[in-house]
């Protein structure tokens, strides 16, 4: 059964549960919703060289699912493969461009 999400703002989604198992189930069964959302968030994060993304709030708790900057490449590669398999080459290409920009950000951060 799909889980409904309630956007509390355009910056974070609140899931109607505080269970990490339910969160994992939601993500793995709704990649067609989660990945475009994540791509939009990561586009802004890479463009603004943000250190971490807060993506989901678990229920009415203060628990927030985050992706640290060091993990961006992993998720961009996963999304790139997913979008290519779905034949959504525009979004796969966006992932490629973001990967390049992210690597430049990491290089500039290290100097």
N, C-alpha and C positions, 0 to 999 in steps of 0.2 A: 504494500500500500504506500503510495507516494506521500511524502511529508510536505505539508504546506509551509511556506516561509512567509514571514511577515516583515517587510522592510520597515525599520524604524527610522531610517534616513537613507539617503542615497549612498552612504558610505559603508554600512554594515547591515547584514541580515541577521535577524533573531530567529533561531530555530525553536520550535515549541517543545523543546526537551532539554534537559541538562545532562543527558546520557551520552557519553562519548561513543558507545556502541551504536546508538541511533544516529549520531552524527556521521560515523563511518558508513553506515548503511545508506544514509541519505546521499552522501557524496558519491559512493560507488555506483548507485543506481540512478543517478541524475546527472551524469557527466554532461549531457546536452544542455543543462541549465548552469551547472557549476563552472564549467570551463569558460563559457563566454563571460560570465561574471568575473571570474578570476583574471581573464585576459584584460578586461576593462580596468580592473584594479591594478594589475601589474603594469599596464601601459602608463598609467599616471605615476606609479611608483618609480619606474625606470626613468621616465621623463624628468621627474623631480628629484631623482637620486635619494629616495626615501630608504631608511634603514630597515623597516619592517612594515608589513601589512597586517591590519586587523580585519578579518574577513567575516567571521560569524560569532555571534553571541549565543551561548548555549542556554536556552530558556530564560528564566528570570534571574539567573545567577550573574555574577561578575566574570564568569569564565569566558574568555574570548580566544578563538582560534587564530593564531598568528603564523605568518611565514616571514622568517628572517631573510635579510638581503642575501646571505650566503646560500640560501636554498632556492633563490629565484631561478637559477639556471636549470635545476632539476625539474621544476614545475613547467618552465617554458619548453623544455625538451619533451616532457610528457604531453603537453597540450599540442605541440607541433605535430607529434606523431598521431595523436587522436584526430586532429583536424584534417591531416593528410589522408588518414584512413576513411574519414567521412567525406572525402573529396571536397572539403571546404578549403581550397587552396589560398583564398584571400586571407583567412585567419591563420593558416599555417605560415604564410609569408609574413604576417604581422609578428608571429612568434620568432621567426628568423631575424627580423629587424630588431626586435627587442633583445634577443640574445646578444647580438652585436653591440647594441647600445649598453646593455648591462655589463658586458665584458670591458667596454671602455670605461664605464663608471668604476668598476673594480680596479682597473689599472690606475686611473686617476686618484682614487682613494688611497692607493698604496704608495703614492709618491708625494 
